[in-house]
Amino acid sequence: MKQIKETKSKFIKIRCPKCKNEQIMFGKSSTQVKCLVCGKILAEPTGGKSKVKARVLEVLE
């Protein structure tokens, strides 16, 4: 029987500091995450977990 490996990475809900738009992003994104409304950069990749430049509202399981 083959075991399925669970990932430790999560999705997070963040709020843009400029326009207050809320959106969901992957915690280990490999590209820049921009606000869908105003275009401000909210997170940058670091090779592991993203460096988030916005307010984290909640971690989604």
N, C-alpha and C positions, 0 to 999 in steps of 0.2 A: 504494500500500500504506500502510495506516494503522499508525503506531507506537503501541504501548501504553506509557504512562508508568509507570515503577516508582516506588512511594512510598518515601520515606526513613524513614517511621515504622515502628516495630517493636512487637511484643508483648513484654512483660517479665514474668518470674516474680518475684513478691515474697513476703516472709514477714511476717506480722503480728507486731509487737513484743510485743503483749499475750498472744495465745493460740498463737503459732507456726504458725498456719494458713498454708499456701502456696496462692497462687492466681495466675492469669494475668490481666493487664490490658493494655489498649492504651496505648501510650506517649503518645498525644495525646488522651486522653479529654476529652470536653466536659462531663462531669458528675463529681461526687464519687464516688470509688471507696471503698466500705466493705468491711470484712472480712465474709465470708459467715457466719462463726461468731459473733463477738462484737460486730460492728457498729461497730468503731473506724474512723475515717476514715483511709484509707491514702494517698490521693492527691487533690489538688485541681486543677481546671483553671486554666490561666493564659492561655489564648488560643492557646498553641502547645503545647509539651511540658508534660506534667503535673508538678506539684510533688509528688514522691513522699516520703511520710513513713514509709516502711517500708524494710526491707532488700531491695535488689535482688539476687536470686540468680543470674539469667542473662537475657541478651537473646536472644530467640528469633528466628531468621531466617525 
